[in-house]
Amino acid sequence: MTGRLEPGGESEGTEEVSDLFRALGRQIKAARERAGFSQKELGQRLGYGEEQISSVERGRRTPQPEFLTAVDEFLDCGGLLAVAAEDVERAKARRRVRHPEWFRDFAALEAQAVELCYFANQAVPGLFQTESYARSVFASRQPFFDEESIEQRVTSRLARQELLVRWPPPTVSAIVQEAVLRQPFGGPKIQREQLERLVQVAHLRHVEIQVMPTLSEDHAGMGGPFTLLEIKGRPRMAYLEVQHTSRLITDPEDVRVLAAKYGSIRGQALTTRESLRLIETMLGDL
């Protein structure tokens, strides 16, 4: 069975949750500035990216409990941030992310997945995108989104990334076309932030990132991007999205073909270690 997911409206978010995250972000910013640290310096001291610190301070990214505890201890907040961890967990449980209706079915399945496999030859997978990169993606869409729609989609995309830090996490693998990484999408600064984010994610034990080199003479992924996902106790599924048309694929034979194709692409791509070295080389060239 192949299900067509049509464009549609969006569900309402939980405003109280957004207010909580914005309030915590303001407190973190105030504590950071009081201590005399820039966002980049705080991120370096705690092992987070500058873009992540910025997103949390503006209330766009969920302040994870371990992040709040680390900031609290490092900036000597006396437990004021650490005690909010339980509030954040409760807020995450009741928050309704504002995904477009056509994407909502896949987003719900993605959140339950124990294994996710992405092949990307048009843009960095949404699960790894920085806030600035995601905003550039949505801002470049035609027909154009209005500013409110762009902000809603950026917030929703960042919320999806929480599955990377949940426990237990899903096993995630991604193969990204080299040309995608070399394209200065949104400008050199955004490209650098995105490459730095990929390096950070690549060091997670449950994530493997491979690059399909431009000079590769064999390429089984010319048919376009796709995602494979597996939920415990259910058959593997696939998801396709191209030119504002999305399809959730559940037919066993269609899924088998895509899984076999993913295996071929994976064998043709650079190894994870080679891929990481290439990304770090790209960073050095910027």
Phi, psi and omega in degrees: 000136175241117183263133178267127180254108186274153175298149180196199183277191181231150176278160180283142175277174178263106188296326180299323180294316178298320179298318179299312182295322178294320180296316178296321178299319179294322179294318179297316180299315180298317180293321180295313182293324177299323181277352176083025180255144170278169178299319180296317181295317179296317179299318180296321181291328186256355179085028178238159179280154178302320180297324179293317178300315180299316182296319179293317181297331179268003177077016182268337179242139181297126176284099184298147182307317181293329176292314180300318180296317181296315179295317180303313182290316185292321182265007175055057181270003176067025178089358183296325178275321182299324182290345180279355183302317180295322178298321179294318179299318178293322180294319179298324183291329184257354182290135174252113183286143186269066175281147172303149184302321183292339182260347191298321181299314180293318181301321179294320178291318180302320182293338180264353189294145172260345177213135180225135178230124182242134167244122186233121176233015178236324180205162175298137179308139183305330182295339183249359187287142171283167179299316183293320179295315180299319180296321178296321178300311183288327180290336182273355184295144172229133358301151188291144169277150170282169186299321181296318180295321178299314181295321178298316182288325176297314180299317180294321180294318178295324179296326178300329186290352178298336182293342178288337184245003178285170176228130355284147180278159173283157170280125185236130172230146181216138174243122185241134177295134182305321182300328178297320182285331182275343180286123181283062185295119182086354180114162184302321182297316180292322177299316179298313179301321181291319177295320177297321178296319179295321177298317180297312182295323182297341179273355175290138186295331184263010182238134174235126179241128177236151179248131172273109186292145179298327183277002180297133180274347178238136184206107182272004185254024183290348179283352177115176184286154175199165180231139172249137178219148181228130178248138183305128178083005181229154178296155177297146179233170177224159181221133178239142177215120180206136177049048176066017175241130185235145179221130172262122187251124180239351179298123186305319182291317179297320179293320179300318180297316180293323178295319178295321178296320179297320178299320178294315180299319182297322179289333181274342182280168174294155176293168180299320180292315178297321181295316179298318179297321180295316180297318178294326176294318177301318179298319180294336181275346183279000000 
